[in-house]
Amino acid sequence: MSPERPLYLDHNATTPVDPEVVDAMLPYLREHFGNPSSAHPYGRRAHEALEMARAQVAALIGAKPSEILFTSGGTEANNLAIRGTAEARAERRHLLTSTIEHPATTLPCDALEWRGWRVTWLPVDAEGRVRVEDAERALDAEGAETALVSLMHANNETGVLQPVAELAARAHRHGATVHTDAAQSVGKVLVDVNVLGVDLLTLVGHKLRAPKGVGALYVREGTPLRAVTLGGGQERGLRPGTQNVPYAVGLGVACELAGRRLARGGSAALGALRERLWAGLREAVPGVTLSGQGAERLPNTLHVRFPGVRGGAVLAATPEVAASTGSACHDGGESASPVLRAMGIPEADALGAVRLSLGPDTSPEEVDQAVVVLARGWRQVAG
């Protein structure tokens, strides 16, 4: 661990690509270059690889291979789910989402609001969790007008898991379609589309050790959905364009490897490391606080707030650790994360936030080293 090669604790931003994923992709970047829509042997070989990858993705989330659409990532998948449902169910003019969603959800909802759809933005409690009773009231008020409910499975900053299954059951009673952005949770915890009861689910390659630029949208059979880009008939006509076979192959292998890690108890191992990190920081940094402490959270995610300082300053003083803050810079200033503001955390407190997200290769020794250097950085900044 050094400033030139810092300890990587930013796996919620992106993950290193697994070497097995790279090895699986390389033949499809070299000799197996065919277009999967072509009828000759080159095309058939690419098509077979694409369908194998579809089955691997489906197996990780309890879906059928025919229900998986490959996309360029989470942003495209969310846009297809949200805008595609709104277009397919245009007789219903209401959407339900939360105040803590990723911009890939909030901005499509904003765009639909400008076009005349009504959007209800659900608040969260002090732990960062949507209250099901708030959603129930909104659904009751709109009657049969709700086209779509979109709620992320786990928040990308705090790691707090949301009550997707409970909300889906209530939304379906009103005839609404249900989407969840599971970019952060797939591969870290068990995710099953049938347990969640969702109709649409987004997953992202670079969050689970596949490359950037590939993702998938699960679409339950019979779910009304309209394409938002126009072109050929690939991916059932819902995501036209020649498929990125090497990256789809990589995503498929990454999903298979993630399933194996989960079966071996990977979630519990990550959770134990996260708690070791939290225990160390709590002892070394008096007054440090934990976001979403009372809620169920992703096992790899620790979102802490350093007292009396800005999180960005702590990380700047700790070049041996690569992590993220929850703040955004605007014209030389700094503002607190909208997620923390939605949780009711005061601005000064929220500006001390740092997100530390672990990966399957993070070791206990690295966690202990991170505690030492982060505490030193905090003392240096706090004076």
Contacts in CASP RR format, 6 or more apart in sequence:
PFRMAT RR
TARGET T0000
AUTHOR 0000-0000-0000
METHOD contacts of the structure
MODEL  1
MSPERPLYLDHNATTPVDPEVVDAMLPYLREHFGNPSSAHPYGRRAHEAL
EMARAQVAALIGAKPSEILFTSGGTEANNLAIRGTAEARAERRHLLTSTI
EHPATTLPCDALEWRGWRVTWLPVDAEGRVRVEDAERALDAEGAETALVS
LMHANNETGVLQPVAELAARAHRHGATVHTDAAQSVGKVLVDVNVLGVDL
LTLVGHKLRAPKGVGALYVREGTPLRAVTLGGGQERGLRPGTQNVPYAVG
LGVACELAGRRLARGGSAALGALRERLWAGLREAVPGVTLSGQGAERLPN
TLHVRFPGVRGGAVLAATPEVAASTGSACHDGGESASPVLRAMGIPEADA
LGAVRLSLGPDTSPEEVDQAVVVLARGWRQVAG
1 7 0 8 1.000
1 320 0 8 1.000
1 321 0 8 1.000
1 366 0 8 1.000
1 369 0 8 1.000
1 373 0 8 1.000
2 320 0 8 1.000
3 319 0 8 1.000
3 320 0 8 1.000
6 319 0 8 1.000
6 320 0 8 1.000
6 321 0 8 1.000
6 322 0 8 1.000
7 320 0 8 1.000
7 321 0 8 1.000
7 322 0 8 1.000
7 366 0 8 1.000
7 369 0 8 1.000
7 370 0 8 1.000
8 16 0 8 1.000
8 322 0 8 1.000
8 362 0 8 1.000
9 321 0 8 1.000
9 322 0 8 1.000
9 323 0 8 1.000
9 356 0 8 1.000
9 357 0 8 1.000
9 358 0 8 1.000
9 362 0 8 1.000
9 370 0 8 1.000
10 322 0 8 1.000
10 323 0 8 1.000
10 324 0 8 1.000
10 355 0 8 1.000
10 357 0 8 1.000
11 207 0 8 1.000
11 300 0 8 1.000
11 357 0 8 1.000
11 358 0 8 1.000
11 359 0 8 1.000
12 156 0 8 1.000
12 157 0 8 1.000
12 159 0 8 1.000
12 184 0 8 1.000
12 207 0 8 1.000
12 298 0 8 1.000
12 300 0 8 1.000
12 301 0 8 1.000
12 324 0 8 1.000
12 355 0 8 1.000
12 357 0 8 1.000
13 324 0 8 1.000
13 357 0 8 1.000
14 206 0 8 1.000
14 207 0 8 1.000
14 212 0 8 1.000
15 206 0 8 1.000
15 207 0 8 1.000
15 208 0 8 1.000
15 209 0 8 1.000
15 359 0 8 1.000
16 209 0 8 1.000
16 361 0 8 1.000
17 209 0 8 1.000
17 210 0 8 1.000
17 211 0 8 1.000
18 209 0 8 1.000
18 210 0 8 1.000
18 253 0 8 1.000
18 254 0 8 1.000
18 257 0 8 1.000
20 253 0 8 1.000
20 257 0 8 1.000
21 209 0 8 1.000
21 210 0 8 1.000
21 211 0 8 1.000
21 250 0 8 1.000
21 253 0 8 1.000
21 254 0 8 1.000
21 257 0 8 1.000
24 249 0 8 1.000
24 250 0 8 1.000
24 253 0 8 1.000
25 211 0 8 1.000
25 246 0 8 1.000
25 247 0 8 1.000
25 249 0 8 1.000
25 250 0 8 1.000
25 253 0 8 1.000
26 246 0 8 1.000
28 46 0 8 1.000
28 49 0 8 1.000
28 245 0 8 1.000
28 246 0 8 1.000
28 249 0 8 1.000
29 246 0 8 1.000
32 42 0 8 1.000
32 45 0 8 1.000
32 46 0 8 1.000
32 49 0 8 1.000
32 245 0 8 1.000
33 42 0 8 1.000
33 46 0 8 1.000
34 42 0 8 1.000
34 43 0 8 1.000
34 45 0 8 1.000
34 46 0 8 1.000
34 245 0 8 1.000
35 42 0 8 1.000
35 43 0 8 1.000
35 46 0 8 1.000
35 242 0 8 1.000
36 43 0 8 1.000
36 46 0 8 1.000
36 47 0 8 1.000
36 49 0 8 1.000
36 50 0 8 1.000
36 242 0 8 1.000
36 243 0 8 1.000
36 245 0 8 1.000
37 43 0 8 1.000
37 47 0 8 1.000
37 234 0 8 1.000
37 242 0 8 1.000
38 44 0 8 1.000
38 46 0 8 1.000
46 245 0 8 1.000
49 245 0 8 1.000
49 248 0 8 1.000
49 249 0 8 1.000
50 70 0 8 1.000
50 243 0 8 1.000
50 245 0 8 1.000
50 248 0 8 1.000
50 249 0 8 1.000
51 65 0 8 1.000
52 249 0 8 1.000
52 252 0 8 1.000
53 70 0 8 1.000
53 248 0 8 1.000
53 249 0 8 1.000
53 250 0 8 1.000
53 251 0 8 1.000
53 252 0 8 1.000
53 253 0 8 1.000
54 65 0 8 1.000
54 66 0 8 1.000
54 68 0 8 1.000
54 70 0 8 1.000
54 248 0 8 1.000
55 65 0 8 1.000
56 251 0 8 1.000
56 252 0 8 1.000
56 253 0 8 1.000
56 255 0 8 1.000
56 256 0 8 1.000
57 63 0 8 1.000
57 65 0 8 1.000
57 68 0 8 1.000
57 203 0 8 1.000
57 216 0 8 1.000
57 251 0 8 1.000
57 252 0 8 1.000
57 255 0 8 1.000
58 64 0 8 1.000
58 65 0 8 1.000
58 67 0 8 1.000
58 68 0 8 1.000
58 218 0 8 1.000
59 255 0 8 1.000
59 256 0 8 1.000
60 186 0 8 1.000
60 187 0 8 1.000
60 191 0 8 1.000
60 255 0 8 1.000
60 256 0 8 1.000
60 258 0 8 1.000
60 259 0 8 1.000
61 182 0 8 1.000
61 186 0 8 1.000
61 191 0 8 1.000
61 192 0 8 1.000
61 193 0 8 1.000
61 201 0 8 1.000
61 203 0 8 1.000
61 218 0 8 1.000
62 192 0 8 1.000
62 193 0 8 1.000
62 194 0 8 1.000
63 193 0 8 1.000
63 218 0 8 1.000
63 220 0 8 1.000
64 221 0 8 1.000
66 221 0 8 1.000
67 218 0 8 1.000
67 219 0 8 1.000
67 220 0 8 1.000
67 221 0 8 1.000
68 216 0 8 1.000
68 217 0 8 1.000
68 218 0 8 1.000
68 219 0 8 1.000
69 77 0 8 1.000
69 80 0 8 1.000
69 216 0 8 1.000
69 217 0 8 1.000
69 218 0 8 1.000
69 219 0 8 1.000
69 235 0 8 1.000
69 236 0 8 1.000
69 238 0 8 1.000
69 239 0 8 1.000
70 214 0 8 1.000
70 215 0 8 1.000
70 216 0 8 1.000
70 235 0 8 1.000
70 239 0 8 1.000
70 243 0 8 1.000
70 244 0 8 1.000
70 248 0 8 1.000
70 251 0 8 1.000
71 77 0 8 1.000
71 80 0 8 1.000
71 214 0 8 1.000
71 215 0 8 1.000
71 216 0 8 1.000
71 217 0 8 1.000
71 239 0 8 1.000
72 213 0 8 1.000
72 214 0 8 1.000
72 215 0 8 1.000
72 244 0 8 1.000
73 204 0 8 1.000
73 205 0 8 1.000
73 213 0 8 1.000
73 214 0 8 1.000
73 215 0 8 1.000
73 216 0 8 1.000
74 104 0 8 1.000
74 181 0 8 1.000
74 183 0 8 1.000
74 202 0 8 1.000
74 203 0 8 1.000
74 204 0 8 1.000
74 215 0 8 1.000
75 104 0 8 1.000
76 215 0 8 1.000
76 239 0 8 1.000
77 202 0 8 1.000
77 203 0 8 1.000
77 204 0 8 1.000
77 215 0 8 1.000
77 216 0 8 1.000
77 217 0 8 1.000
78 102 0 8 1.000
78 104 0 8 1.000
78 105 0 8 1.000
78 108 0 8 1.000
78 150 0 8 1.000
78 179 0 8 1.000
78 181 0 8 1.000
78 202 0 8 1.000
79 104 0 8 1.000
79 108 0 8 1.000
79 228 0 8 1.000
80 217 0 8 1.000
80 225 0 8 1.000
80 227 0 8 1.000
80 228 0 8 1.000
80 238 0 8 1.000
80 239 0 8 1.000
81 148 0 8 1.000
81 150 0 8 1.000
81 179 0 8 1.000
81 200 0 8 1.000
81 202 0 8 1.000
81 217 0 8 1.000
81 225 0 8 1.000
82 95 0 8 1.000
82 105 0 8 1.000
82 108 0 8 1.000
82 109 0 8 1.000
82 112 0 8 1.000
82 148 0 8 1.000
82 150 0 8 1.000
82 179 0 8 1.000
83 108 0 8 1.000
83 111 0 8 1.000
83 112 0 8 1.000
83 228 0 8 1.000
84 225 0 8 1.000
84 226 0 8 1.000
84 227 0 8 1.000
84 228 0 8 1.000
85 147 0 8 1.000
85 148 0 8 1.000
85 177 0 8 1.000
85 179 0 8 1.000
85 200 0 8 1.000
85 223 0 8 1.000
85 224 0 8 1.000
85 225 0 8 1.000
85 226 0 8 1.000
86 95 0 8 1.000
86 112 0 8 1.000
86 117 0 8 1.000
86 147 0 8 1.000
86 148 0 8 1.000
87 226 0 8 1.000
87 228 0 8 1.000
88 224 0 8 1.000
88 225 0 8 1.000
88 226 0 8 1.000
89 147 0 8 1.000
89 148 0 8 1.000
89 177 0 8 1.000
89 224 0 8 1.000
90 147 0 8 1.000
92 144 0 8 1.000
92 145 0 8 1.000
92 146 0 8 1.000
92 147 0 8 1.000
92 176 0 8 1.000
93 116 0 8 1.000
93 117 0 8 1.000
93 118 0 8 1.000
93 145 0 8 1.000
93 147 0 8 1.000
94 117 0 8 1.000
94 118 0 8 1.000
94 119 0 8 1.000
94 120 0 8 1.000
94 142 0 8 1.000
94 145 0 8 1.000
94 146 0 8 1.000
94 147 0 8 1.000
95 109 0 8 1.000
95 112 0 8 1.000
95 117 0 8 1.000
95 118 0 8 1.000
95 119 0 8 1.000
95 120 0 8 1.000
95 146 0 8 1.000
95 147 0 8 1.000
95 148 0 8 1.000
95 149 0 8 1.000
95 150 0 8 1.000
96 119 0 8 1.000
96 120 0 8 1.000
96 122 0 8 1.000
96 135 0 8 1.000
96 138 0 8 1.000
96 139 0 8 1.000
96 142 0 8 1.000
96 146 0 8 1.000
96 148 0 8 1.000
96 149 0 8 1.000
96 150 0 8 1.000
96 151 0 8 1.000
96 171 0 8 1.000
96 176 0 8 1.000
97 105 0 8 1.000
97 106 0 8 1.000
97 109 0 8 1.000
97 119 0 8 1.000
97 120 0 8 1.000
97 121 0 8 1.000
97 122 0 8 1.000
97 149 0 8 1.000
97 150 0 8 1.000
97 151 0 8 1.000
98 121 0 8 1.000
98 122 0 8 1.000
98 123 0 8 1.000
98 124 0 8 1.000
98 130 0 8 1.000
98 151 0 8 1.000
98 152 0 8 1.000
98 162 0 8 1.000
99 121 0 8 1.000
99 122 0 8 1.000
99 123 0 8 1.000
99 124 0 8 1.000
99 338 0 8 1.000
99 342 0 8 1.000
100 124 0 8 1.000
100 128 0 8 1.000
100 130 0 8 1.000
100 152 0 8 1.000
100 155 0 8 1.000
100 338 0 8 1.000
100 339 0 8 1.000
100 342 0 8 1.000
100 343 0 8 1.000
101 109 0 8 1.000
101 150 0 8 1.000
101 151 0 8 1.000
101 152 0 8 1.000
101 181 0 8 1.000
102 152 0 8 1.000
102 156 0 8 1.000
102 181 0 8 1.000
102 183 0 8 1.000
104 181 0 8 1.000
105 150 0 8 1.000
105 152 0 8 1.000
105 181 0 8 1.000
109 119 0 8 1.000
109 150 0 8 1.000
110 119 0 8 1.000
112 119 0 8 1.000
113 119 0 8 1.000
117 147 0 8 1.000
118 142 0 8 1.000
118 145 0 8 1.000
120 138 0 8 1.000
120 142 0 8 1.000
122 130 0 8 1.000
122 131 0 8 1.000
122 134 0 8 1.000
122 135 0 8 1.000
122 138 0 8 1.000
122 151 0 8 1.000
123 130 0 8 1.000
123 131 0 8 1.000
123 134 0 8 1.000
123 342 0 8 1.000
124 130 0 8 1.000
124 131 0 8 1.000
124 342 0 8 1.000
124 343 0 8 1.000
125 131 0 8 1.000
125 343 0 8 1.000
126 343 0 8 1.000
126 344 0 8 1.000
127 160 0 8 1.000
127 292 0 8 1.000
127 293 0 8 1.000
127 294 0 8 1.000
127 295 0 8 1.000
127 343 0 8 1.000
128 155 0 8 1.000
128 158 0 8 1.000
128 160 0 8 1.000
128 291 0 8 1.000
128 292 0 8 1.000
128 295 0 8 1.000
128 339 0 8 1.000
128 342 0 8 1.000
128 343 0 8 1.000
129 160 0 8 1.000
129 161 0 8 1.000
129 162 0 8 1.000
129 163 0 8 1.000
129 292 0 8 1.000
129 295 0 8 1.000
130 151 0 8 1.000
130 162 0 8 1.000
130 163 0 8 1.000
130 167 0 8 1.000
132 163 0 8 1.000
132 166 0 8 1.000
132 167 0 8 1.000
132 170 0 8 1.000
135 149 0 8 1.000
135 167 0 8 1.000
135 170 0 8 1.000
135 171 0 8 1.000
136 170 0 8 1.000
139 146 0 8 1.000
139 149 0 8 1.000
139 170 0 8 1.000
139 171 0 8 1.000
139 173 0 8 1.000
139 174 0 8 1.000
139 176 0 8 1.000
142 174 0 8 1.000
143 174 0 8 1.000
144 174 0 8 1.000
144 175 0 8 1.000
146 171 0 8 1.000
146 174 0 8 1.000
146 175 0 8 1.000
146 176 0 8 1.000
147 176 0 8 1.000
147 177 0 8 1.000
148 176 0 8 1.000
148 177 0 8 1.000
148 178 0 8 1.000
148 179 0 8 1.000
149 167 0 8 1.000
149 168 0 8 1.000
149 171 0 8 1.000
149 176 0 8 1.000
149 177 0 8 1.000
149 178 0 8 1.000
149 179 0 8 1.000
150 178 0 8 1.000
150 179 0 8 1.000
150 180 0 8 1.000
150 181 0 8 1.000
151 162 0 8 1.000
151 164 0 8 1.000
151 167 0 8 1.000
151 178 0 8 1.000
151 179 0 8 1.000
151 180 0 8 1.000
152 162 0 8 1.000
152 180 0 8 1.000
152 181 0 8 1.000
152 182 0 8 1.000
152 183 0 8 1.000
152 184 0 8 1.000
153 161 0 8 1.000
153 162 0 8 1.000
153 164 0 8 1.000
153 180 0 8 1.000
153 181 0 8 1.000
153 182 0 8 1.000
153 184 0 8 1.000
153 185 0 8 1.000
153 191 0 8 1.000
153 196 0 8 1.000
153 201 0 8 1.000
154 160 0 8 1.000
154 161 0 8 1.000
154 162 0 8 1.000
154 182 0 8 1.000
154 184 0 8 1.000
154 185 0 8 1.000
154 188 0 8 1.000
154 189 0 8 1.000
154 297 0 8 1.000
154 298 0 8 1.000
154 301 0 8 1.000
155 162 0 8 1.000
155 184 0 8 1.000
155 339 0 8 1.000
156 183 0 8 1.000
156 184 0 8 1.000
157 291 0 8 1.000
157 303 0 8 1.000
157 326 0 8 1.000
157 337 0 8 1.000
157 339 0 8 1.000
157 340 0 8 1.000
157 353 0 8 1.000
157 355 0 8 1.000
158 291 0 8 1.000
158 292 0 8 1.000
158 295 0 8 1.000
158 297 0 8 1.000
158 301 0 8 1.000
158 303 0 8 1.000
158 339 0 8 1.000
158 343 0 8 1.000
158 355 0 8 1.000
159 184 0 8 1.000
159 292 0 8 1.000
159 297 0 8 1.000
159 298 0 8 1.000
159 301 0 8 1.000
159 303 0 8 1.000
160 291 0 8 1.000
160 292 0 8 1.000
160 295 0 8 1.000
160 296 0 8 1.000
160 297 0 8 1.000
161 185 0 8 1.000
161 189 0 8 1.000
161 295 0 8 1.000
161 296 0 8 1.000
161 297 0 8 1.000
161 298 0 8 1.000
162 180 0 8 1.000
164 178 0 8 1.000
164 180 0 8 1.000
164 196 0 8 1.000
164 197 0 8 1.000
164 198 0 8 1.000
165 195 0 8 1.000
165 196 0 8 1.000
165 197 0 8 1.000
167 178 0 8 1.000
168 178 0 8 1.000
168 196 0 8 1.000
168 197 0 8 1.000
168 198 0 8 1.000
169 197 0 8 1.000
171 177 0 8 1.000
171 178 0 8 1.000
172 178 0 8 1.000
172 197 0 8 1.000
177 199 0 8 1.000
177 200 0 8 1.000
177 223 0 8 1.000
177 224 0 8 1.000
178 197 0 8 1.000
178 198 0 8 1.000
178 199 0 8 1.000
178 200 0 8 1.000
179 198 0 8 1.000
179 199 0 8 1.000
179 200 0 8 1.000
179 201 0 8 1.000
179 202 0 8 1.000
180 196 0 8 1.000
180 198 0 8 1.000
180 200 0 8 1.000
180 201 0 8 1.000
180 202 0 8 1.000
181 202 0 8 1.000
182 191 0 8 1.000
182 201 0 8 1.000
182 202 0 8 1.000
182 203 0 8 1.000
183 202 0 8 1.000
183 203 0 8 1.000
183 204 0 8 1.000
183 207 0 8 1.000
184 207 0 8 1.000
184 298 0 8 1.000
184 301 0 8 1.000
185 191 0 8 1.000
185 298 0 8 1.000
186 203 0 8 1.000
186 204 0 8 1.000
186 207 0 8 1.000
186 208 0 8 1.000
186 255 0 8 1.000
186 258 0 8 1.000
187 208 0 8 1.000
187 255 0 8 1.000
187 258 0 8 1.000
187 259 0 8 1.000
187 261 0 8 1.000
187 262 0 8 1.000
188 208 0 8 1.000
188 267 0 8 1.000
188 270 0 8 1.000
188 298 0 8 1.000
188 299 0 8 1.000
188 300 0 8 1.000
189 262 0 8 1.000
189 267 0 8 1.000
189 298 0 8 1.000
189 299 0 8 1.000
190 262 0 8 1.000
190 267 0 8 1.000
191 201 0 8 1.000
193 201 0 8 1.000
193 218 0 8 1.000
193 220 0 8 1.000
198 218 0 8 1.000
198 220 0 8 1.000
199 219 0 8 1.000
199 220 0 8 1.000
199 223 0 8 1.000
200 217 0 8 1.000
200 218 0 8 1.000
200 219 0 8 1.000
200 220 0 8 1.000
200 223 0 8 1.000
200 225 0 8 1.000
201 217 0 8 1.000
201 218 0 8 1.000
202 215 0 8 1.000
202 216 0 8 1.000
202 217 0 8 1.000
202 218 0 8 1.000
203 215 0 8 1.000
203 216 0 8 1.000
203 218 0 8 1.000
204 215 0 8 1.000
205 211 0 8 1.000
205 212 0 8 1.000
205 213 0 8 1.000
205 214 0 8 1.000
205 215 0 8 1.000
205 251 0 8 1.000
205 254 0 8 1.000
206 212 0 8 1.000
206 213 0 8 1.000
206 214 0 8 1.000
208 254 0 8 1.000
208 255 0 8 1.000
208 258 0 8 1.000
209 254 0 8 1.000
209 257 0 8 1.000
209 258 0 8 1.000
210 247 0 8 1.000
210 250 0 8 1.000
210 251 0 8 1.000
210 252 0 8 1.000
210 253 0 8 1.000
210 254 0 8 1.000
210 255 0 8 1.000
211 247 0 8 1.000
211 250 0 8 1.000
213 244 0 8 1.000
213 247 0 8 1.000
214 244 0 8 1.000
214 247 0 8 1.000
214 248 0 8 1.000
214 250 0 8 1.000
214 251 0 8 1.000
215 251 0 8 1.000
216 251 0 8 1.000
217 239 0 8 1.000
219 225 0 8 1.000
219 238 0 8 1.000
225 238 0 8 1.000
226 238 0 8 1.000
227 237 0 8 1.000
227 238 0 8 1.000
227 239 0 8 1.000
227 240 0 8 1.000
229 239 0 8 1.000
229 240 0 8 1.000
230 240 0 8 1.000
231 237 0 8 1.000
231 240 0 8 1.000
231 241 0 8 1.000
232 240 0 8 1.000
232 241 0 8 1.000
233 240 0 8 1.000
233 241 0 8 1.000
234 240 0 8 1.000
234 241 0 8 1.000
234 242 0 8 1.000
234 243 0 8 1.000
235 241 0 8 1.000
235 243 0 8 1.000
261 360 0 8 1.000
266 299 0 8 1.000
266 360 0 8 1.000
267 299 0 8 1.000
268 299 0 8 1.000
269 360 0 8 1.000
270 299 0 8 1.000
270 300 0 8 1.000
270 358 0 8 1.000
270 359 0 8 1.000
270 360 0 8 1.000
270 362 0 8 1.000
271 299 0 8 1.000
271 300 0 8 1.000
273 300 0 8 1.000
273 358 0 8 1.000
273 362 0 8 1.000
273 364 0 8 1.000
273 367 0 8 1.000
274 299 0 8 1.000
274 300 0 8 1.000
274 301 0 8 1.000
274 302 0 8 1.000
274 358 0 8 1.000
276 364 0 8 1.000
276 367 0 8 1.000
276 368 0 8 1.000
277 302 0 8 1.000
277 356 0 8 1.000
277 358 0 8 1.000
277 367 0 8 1.000
277 370 0 8 1.000
277 371 0 8 1.000
278 290 0 8 1.000
278 302 0 8 1.000
278 304 0 8 1.000
280 368 0 8 1.000
280 371 0 8 1.000
281 288 0 8 1.000
281 302 0 8 1.000
281 304 0 8 1.000
281 371 0 8 1.000
281 374 0 8 1.000
281 375 0 8 1.000
282 288 0 8 1.000
284 371 0 8 1.000
284 372 0 8 1.000
284 374 0 8 1.000
284 375 0 8 1.000
285 306 0 8 1.000
285 307 0 8 1.000
285 374 0 8 1.000
285 375 0 8 1.000
285 378 0 8 1.000
286 307 0 8 1.000
287 307 0 8 1.000
288 304 0 8 1.000
288 305 0 8 1.000
288 306 0 8 1.000
288 307 0 8 1.000
289 304 0 8 1.000
289 305 0 8 1.000
289 307 0 8 1.000
289 349 0 8 1.000
290 302 0 8 1.000
290 303 0 8 1.000
290 304 0 8 1.000
290 305 0 8 1.000
291 303 0 8 1.000
291 304 0 8 1.000
291 305 0 8 1.000
291 340 0 8 1.000
291 343 0 8 1.000
291 345 0 8 1.000
291 353 0 8 1.000
292 303 0 8 1.000
292 343 0 8 1.000
300 357 0 8 1.000
300 358 0 8 1.000
300 359 0 8 1.000
301 355 0 8 1.000
301 356 0 8 1.000
301 357 0 8 1.000
301 358 0 8 1.000
302 355 0 8 1.000
302 356 0 8 1.000
302 357 0 8 1.000
302 358 0 8 1.000
303 353 0 8 1.000
303 354 0 8 1.000
303 355 0 8 1.000
303 356 0 8 1.000
304 353 0 8 1.000
304 354 0 8 1.000
304 356 0 8 1.000
305 345 0 8 1.000
305 349 0 8 1.000
305 350 0 8 1.000
305 352 0 8 1.000
305 353 0 8 1.000
305 354 0 8 1.000
306 314 0 8 1.000
306 352 0 8 1.000
306 353 0 8 1.000
306 354 0 8 1.000
306 378 0 8 1.000
306 382 0 8 1.000
307 352 0 8 1.000
307 382 0 8 1.000
308 348 0 8 1.000
308 352 0 8 1.000
308 382 0 8 1.000
309 352 0 8 1.000
309 378 0 8 1.000
309 381 0 8 1.000
309 382 0 8 1.000
310 325 0 8 1.000
310 327 0 8 1.000
310 334 0 8 1.000
310 351 0 8 1.000
310 352 0 8 1.000
310 381 0 8 1.000
311 325 0 8 1.000
311 326 0 8 1.000
311 327 0 8 1.000
311 351 0 8 1.000
311 352 0 8 1.000
311 353 0 8 1.000
311 354 0 8 1.000
312 325 0 8 1.000
312 327 0 8 1.000
312 352 0 8 1.000
312 354 0 8 1.000
313 381 0 8 1.000
314 352 0 8 1.000
314 354 0 8 1.000
314 374 0 8 1.000
314 377 0 8 1.000
314 378 0 8 1.000
314 381 0 8 1.000
315 321 0 8 1.000
315 323 0 8 1.000
315 325 0 8 1.000
315 354 0 8 1.000
317 376 0 8 1.000
317 377 0 8 1.000
317 378 0 8 1.000
317 380 0 8 1.000
317 381 0 8 1.000
318 373 0 8 1.000
318 374 0 8 1.000
318 376 0 8 1.000
318 377 0 8 1.000
320 369 0 8 1.000
320 373 0 8 1.000
321 356 0 8 1.000
321 370 0 8 1.000
321 373 0 8 1.000
321 374 0 8 1.000
323 354 0 8 1.000
323 355 0 8 1.000
323 356 0 8 1.000
323 357 0 8 1.000
324 354 0 8 1.000
324 355 0 8 1.000
324 357 0 8 1.000
325 352 0 8 1.000
325 353 0 8 1.000
325 354 0 8 1.000
325 355 0 8 1.000
326 336 0 8 1.000
326 337 0 8 1.000
326 339 0 8 1.000
326 340 0 8 1.000
326 350 0 8 1.000
326 353 0 8 1.000
326 354 0 8 1.000
326 355 0 8 1.000
327 334 0 8 1.000
327 335 0 8 1.000
327 336 0 8 1.000
327 337 0 8 1.000
327 350 0 8 1.000
327 351 0 8 1.000
327 352 0 8 1.000
327 353 0 8 1.000
328 334 0 8 1.000
328 335 0 8 1.000
328 337 0 8 1.000
334 351 0 8 1.000
335 347 0 8 1.000
336 345 0 8 1.000
336 347 0 8 1.000
336 350 0 8 1.000
336 351 0 8 1.000
336 353 0 8 1.000
337 350 0 8 1.000
337 353 0 8 1.000
340 350 0 8 1.000
340 353 0 8 1.000
341 347 0 8 1.000
341 350 0 8 1.000
354 374 0 8 1.000
356 370 0 8 1.000
358 367 0 8 1.000
END
